[in-house]
């Protein structure tokens, strides 16, 4: 029995779309998952497992990799340099990120490499925050106990991306991590996995502007070495600890 013309057209269209997806060049993805207490995790453990099941995605369980908080900066910079999409996956801690994730940013995104004079290693990459909150979405409103919409807590992430000439993508957020229903969590994890598998063929990326090159940082604002003089180490990195101590 011959299939109806509309059915044949639909099948042909689906086959064409699938062929286009298969032929589209895959882009490298680096997913950094930071959760200090995995046995308490309801959302991020699912996201970690989902990322690990996507072919060719580089996944780093940050607290397992660096339990002593001693980050291998050179290794991390190599992983970031290879990636087109950098993904931070973590619960929100005091309206920000877990401490090891913050240390990772401090140590890895160095002046002269990630930003500043000749710091172009992250230029034109995409930056995606995948976060979970303990409070429900209603708590992130002016009348809620967090007093602000969740977007009010994003400027530090957005400016980090901007300073490094990356494109900040719309965050993927799961609110009410402790009590959210199972169907909502399943959908959240499924969408996360689907986006990793199809990047960069995301509809919203077509309409987003490319990352803008950040203006040059004044010499007086550069990180300082142990001598107090703005300088760079011989390996192209800076003495970040000296700057934090000032």
C-alpha positions as CSV (number, residue, x, y, z in Angstrom):
1,X,0.0,0.0,0.0
2,X,1.4,3.4,-1.0
3,X,2.0,5.9,1.8
4,X,0.1,9.2,1.5
5,X,2.0,12.0,-0.1
6,X,2.0,14.1,3.1
7,X,3.4,11.1,5.0
8,X,6.2,10.7,2.4
9,X,7.0,14.4,2.5
10,X,7.1,14.3,6.3
11,X,9.4,11.3,6.3
12,X,11.7,12.9,3.7
13,X,11.9,16.1,5.7
14,X,12.8,14.2,8.9
15,X,15.4,12.2,7.0
16,X,16.9,15.5,5.6
17,X,16.9,17.1,9.1
18,X,18.6,14.1,10.5
19,X,21.2,14.0,7.8
20,X,22.0,17.7,8.3
21,X,22.4,17.1,12.1
22,X,24.7,14.2,11.4
23,X,26.8,16.1,8.9
24,X,27.1,19.3,11.0
25,X,30.5,19.6,12.6
26,X,30.6,18.7,16.2
27,X,32.0,21.3,18.6
28,X,34.2,20.5,21.6
29,X,32.5,20.8,25.0
30,X,34.1,20.9,28.5
31,X,31.6,20.3,31.4
32,X,32.8,21.2,34.9
33,X,30.6,19.8,37.6
34,X,31.2,21.1,41.2
35,X,29.3,19.7,44.1
36,X,31.0,19.5,47.5
37,X,28.7,16.7,48.9
38,X,27.6,14.2,46.3
39,X,25.5,12.1,48.8
40,X,23.2,15.1,49.3
41,X,22.9,15.8,45.5
42,X,19.5,15.2,43.9
43,X,20.0,17.3,40.7
44,X,23.7,17.6,39.9
45,X,24.4,13.9,40.2
46,X,21.8,13.3,37.5
47,X,23.4,16.0,35.3
48,X,26.9,14.6,35.8
49,X,25.7,11.1,34.8
50,X,23.9,12.6,31.7
51,X,27.0,14.5,30.6
52,X,29.2,11.4,30.9
53,X,26.8,9.5,28.6
54,X,27.2,12.0,25.8
55,X,29.9,11.0,23.3
56,X,33.0,13.2,23.0
57,X,32.1,15.5,25.9
58,X,34.9,16.2,28.3
59,X,33.5,16.0,31.8
60,X,35.3,17.0,35.0
61,X,33.9,16.2,38.5
62,X,35.9,19.0,40.1
63,X,35.7,17.9,43.8
64,X,36.8,14.3,42.9
65,X,39.6,15.6,40.7
66,X,41.0,18.1,43.2
67,X,40.0,16.9,46.7
68,X,42.9,18.8,48.1
69,X,42.0,22.0,46.2
70,X,45.4,21.9,44.4
71,X,44.3,22.6,40.8
72,X,46.5,21.6,37.9
73,X,46.3,24.9,36.1
74,X,48.2,23.9,33.0
75,X,46.0,20.8,32.5
76,X,42.9,22.8,33.0
77,X,43.9,25.5,30.6
78,X,44.6,22.8,28.0
79,X,41.1,21.4,28.5
80,X,39.5,24.8,28.3
81,X,41.5,25.8,25.2
82,X,40.2,22.7,23.3
83,X,36.6,23.5,24.1
84,X,34.2,25.6,22.1
85,X,31.6,25.5,24.9
86,X,32.5,25.8,28.6
87,X,29.7,24.5,30.9
88,X,29.6,25.1,34.7
89,X,27.3,22.8,36.5
90,X,26.8,23.4,40.2
91,X,24.3,24.2,43.0
92,X,24.0,27.9,44.0
93,X,26.0,28.5,47.3
94,X,25.2,31.8,49.0
95,X,24.0,33.3,45.7
96,X,27.2,32.3,43.9
97,X,29.2,29.1,43.2
98,X,30.8,26.5,45.4
99,X,34.3,27.4,46.8
100,X,36.3,25.0,44.6
101,X,34.6,26.3,41.5
102,X,35.5,29.9,42.5
103,X,39.1,28.8,43.1
104,X,39.1,27.2,39.6
105,X,38.2,30.5,38.1
106,X,40.8,32.3,40.2
107,X,43.6,29.9,39.3
108,X,42.8,29.0,35.7
109,X,41.5,32.2,34.1
110,X,44.8,34.1,34.4
111,X,45.6,37.5,33.1
112,X,47.5,37.3,29.8
113,X,45.8,34.0,29.0
114,X,42.1,34.4,29.5
115,X,41.9,38.2,29.5
116,X,44.0,41.3,29.4
117,X,47.0,42.0,27.1
118,X,47.3,39.1,24.7
119,X,44.8,37.1,26.8
120,X,42.6,35.7,24.0
121,X,42.5,31.9,24.8
122,X,38.7,32.0,25.5
123,X,37.7,34.5,22.8
124,X,34.6,33.5,20.9
125,X,33.9,30.5,23.0
126,X,30.4,29.9,24.6
127,X,29.8,30.0,28.3
128,X,26.8,28.1,29.8
129,X,25.7,28.1,33.4
130,X,23.7,25.1,34.5
131,X,22.6,25.7,38.1
132,X,20.3,24.5,40.8
133,X,18.8,26.3,43.7
134,X,17.5,25.1,47.1
135,X,14.7,27.6,47.1
136,X,11.7,27.4,44.8
137,X,11.3,29.7,41.8
138,X,8.7,31.8,43.8
139,X,11.4,32.7,46.3
140,X,13.4,34.5,43.6
141,X,11.0,37.4,43.3
142,X,10.9,40.9,45.0
143,X,8.2,39.6,47.3
144,X,10.0,36.3,48.0
145,X,12.6,35.7,50.7
146,X,15.5,36.1,48.2
147,X,14.1,39.5,47.3
148,X,15.3,39.4,43.7
149,X,14.7,37.5,40.5
150,X,17.4,34.9,39.9
151,X,18.8,37.0,37.1
152,X,20.0,39.6,39.7
153,X,22.6,37.1,40.9
154,X,24.1,36.5,37.4
155,X,26.2,39.6,36.7
156,X,29.4,38.0,38.0
157,X,29.0,35.1,35.6
158,X,28.0,37.5,32.7
159,X,31.0,39.8,33.3
160,X,33.4,36.9,33.6
161,X,32.3,35.8,30.1
162,X,32.5,39.4,28.8
163,X,35.9,40.0,30.2
164,X,37.2,36.9,28.5
165,X,35.3,37.7,25.2
166,X,33.0,34.7,25.6
167,X,29.3,34.6,24.7
168,X,27.1,34.1,27.8
169,X,24.3,31.7,27.0
170,X,20.9,31.7,28.7
171,X,21.3,29.7,32.0
172,X,19.6,26.3,32.5
173,X,18.3,26.5,36.1
174,X,16.4,24.0,38.2
175,X,14.7,25.7,41.2
176,X,13.6,23.9,44.4
177,X,16.2,21.1,44.0
178,X,15.3,19.4,47.3
179,X,11.6,19.1,46.6
180,X,11.0,19.5,42.9
181,X,8.8,16.8,41.4
182,X,10.4,13.9,39.5
183,X,8.8,14.7,36.2
184,X,10.2,18.2,36.2
185,X,13.7,16.9,37.1
186,X,13.6,14.3,34.4
187,X,12.7,17.0,31.8
188,X,15.4,19.2,33.1
189,X,18.1,16.5,32.8
190,X,16.7,15.4,29.4
191,X,16.9,19.0,28.0
192,X,20.5,19.3,29.4
193,X,21.6,16.1,27.7
194,X,19.8,17.0,24.5
195,X,21.6,20.4,24.3
196,X,25.0,18.9,24.9
197,X,24.3,16.4,22.1
198,X,23.1,19.0,19.6
199,X,25.4,22.0,20.4
200,X,25.8,24.4,18.6
201,X,22.5,23.7,16.7
202,X,20.4,25.6,19.3
203,X,17.6,27.8,17.9
204,X,18.4,30.7,20.2
205,X,22.1,30.8,19.2
206,X,21.1,31.9,15.7
207,X,19.7,35.2,17.0
208,X,22.4,35.8,19.6
209,X,25.1,38.3,18.9
210,X,28.7,37.1,18.9
211,X,30.9,37.8,21.9
212,X,32.3,41.3,21.9
213,X,36.0,41.9,22.3
214,X,36.6,43.5,25.7
215,X,38.5,46.8,25.8
216,X,42.1,46.7,27.0
217,X,42.6,46.7,30.7
218,X,44.7,49.7,32.0
219,X,48.2,48.9,33.1
220,X,47.4,50.0,36.6
221,X,44.7,47.4,36.9
222,X,46.9,44.5,35.9
223,X,47.6,41.7,38.5
224,X,50.8,42.3,40.4
225,X,53.6,39.8,41.0
226,X,55.3,39.3,44.4
227,X,57.5,42.3,43.9
228,X,54.4,44.6,43.5
229,X,55.2,45.3,39.9
230,X,52.7,44.5,37.1
231,X,54.4,41.6,35.3
232,X,53.9,38.2,33.8
233,X,55.6,35.0,34.7
234,X,57.8,33.3,32.1
235,X,55.2,30.7,31.4
236,X,52.6,33.3,30.4
237,X,50.6,33.2,33.6
238,X,50.4,35.6,36.5
239,X,51.0,35.3,40.2
240,X,47.3,35.2,41.1
241,X,47.9,34.5,44.8
242,X,49.9,37.7,45.1
243,X,47.1,39.7,43.7
244,X,44.5,38.1,46.0
245,X,46.7,38.9,49.0
246,X,46.7,42.7,48.3
